[in-house]
Amino acid sequence: MQSNILTALFLSCNLFIFSMMGQSQPSEPRVSKSEYIENFRDEAIREMHGTGIPASITLAQGMLESDYGNSPLAKYANNHFGIKCHRGWEGPSFIQDDDEANECFRKYFSAFDSYRDHSEFLMTRDRYASLFEFKATDYKAWARGLKKAGYATNLKYADLLIKIIEENELHQYDRVRKLPDSEPVAEMRSGKEEAREEPVPHVMSVSAIDVSENNIKFVLAKKGDSPLSVSERYGLSRWQIVKYNDLNKDAKLLEGEVVYIQPKRNNAQQEFHTVQNGETMRDVSQRYGVKMNRLLKMNDLDDASAPKVGDKLKLRNVGFFGKTFLGH
């Protein structure tokens, strides 16, 4: 009997202590709407200048999908856009329940990586290609286009984005013509990003960066360069350089070789290319800035196919009524 009483007292004391410990540690304050906008406004503008995606749309999606940076996915995985792993994702992941239990979401070293990947996600998915036909100032068309393309299952997704944009006057950022001078604030970075001092490509104003005819940023490889050395120089991950340029991760780059630091497009400005002696499909892909898988698909070829001298390769798709879909 006495033993039971002592046990009960011991448990009660422990519960009291744990309760007091919990009360002594204040919960982390929520990020407000104004704070979120202040933190990520410049990054959304940079992405707009680099990709054509309205800053208001990027900000509104980030605010909605991340609960203004307060959702567990945003806090613990730096994922502000609810992007799931999908096939081909090679980065770290974060598991949480969504439409189904234990779904895989992308995890980033910093919130700014999430913003960059959001742009790439829209630019490299065929179903979002039609969005880039809209002006960067037409946020309503973008919002409705995202809903139509299936970005979210919520039937009111477009209305929610438009409401956030108009209530917070985010559309003013769609007309900013000058890139912000400052880099993303250091305290918003985490993990490996804290050790990096190089600015991201959208912020850099270095003569070494150029823009191709297909509106893709690229650099010329230096002697002894590899995907890793280029990625470190421009604040990217090695897998991005490998993916953007259809390379092996341990490939050695030739001095003066074009290296894209943004994703290639679905189509080229030109309609056809005639294969020259010694050219490979990758040569054509790099020359015109067209993704390899799109180039193969347009010409009914597979990965093992080698073009023949004189072959006429299609570089862009022509849709209904002869309209060309450039597909950013």
Secondary structure as GFF3:
##gff-version 3
##sequence-region A 1 328
A	DSSP	alpha_helix	2	24	.	.	.	ID=ss1
A	DSSP	alpha_helix	33	51	.	.	.	ID=ss2
A	DSSP	alpha_helix	55	66	.	.	.	ID=ss3
A	DSSP	alpha_helix	72	77	.	.	.	ID=ss4
A	DSSP	beta_strand	93	96	.	.	.	ID=ss5
A	DSSP	beta_strand	103	106	.	.	.	ID=ss6
A	DSSP	alpha_helix	111	123	.	.	.	ID=ss7
A	DSSP	three_ten_helix	126	133	.	.	.	ID=ss8
A	DSSP	alpha_helix	139	149	.	.	.	ID=ss9
A	DSSP	alpha_helix	157	167	.	.	.	ID=ss10
A	DSSP	three_ten_helix	170	175	.	.	.	ID=ss11
A	DSSP	three_ten_helix	186	188	.	.	.	ID=ss12
A	DSSP	three_ten_helix	191	195	.	.	.	ID=ss13
A	DSSP	beta_strand	210	211	.	.	.	ID=ss14
A	DSSP	beta_strand	217	220	.	.	.	ID=ss15
A	DSSP	alpha_helix	227	233	.	.	.	ID=ss16
A	DSSP	alpha_helix	238	244	.	.	.	ID=ss17
A	DSSP	beta_strand	258	260	.	.	.	ID=ss18
A	DSSP	beta_strand	272	274	.	.	.	ID=ss19
A	DSSP	alpha_helix	281	288	.	.	.	ID=ss20
A	DSSP	alpha_helix	292	298	.	.	.	ID=ss21
A	DSSP	beta_strand	312	314	.	.	.	ID=ss22
A	DSSP	three_ten_helix	320	322	.	.	.	ID=ss23
###
